[in-house]
């Protein structure tokens, strides 16, 4: 199970990651990238890492939509 605290940390990580990074990876690579970055910030066991992996996979469309929105806002502000 992904705890509420893990969710908050993950979404903060997504928000702090550059848009180009979020948009450049294939799905499986993006999941691995986010899990690796999360684990660098927070010590989690193998089961939590698998749960986080599954959670990220289920949220990939949302992650990509948020990144695309941020990208369009950034381009609009130039």
Secondary structure, DSSP 8 states (H G I E B T S, - for coil): ---HHHHHHHHHHHHHS-HHHHHHS-HHHHHHHHHHHHHHHS---HHHHHHHHHHHHHHHHHHHHHHHHHHHHHHHT-
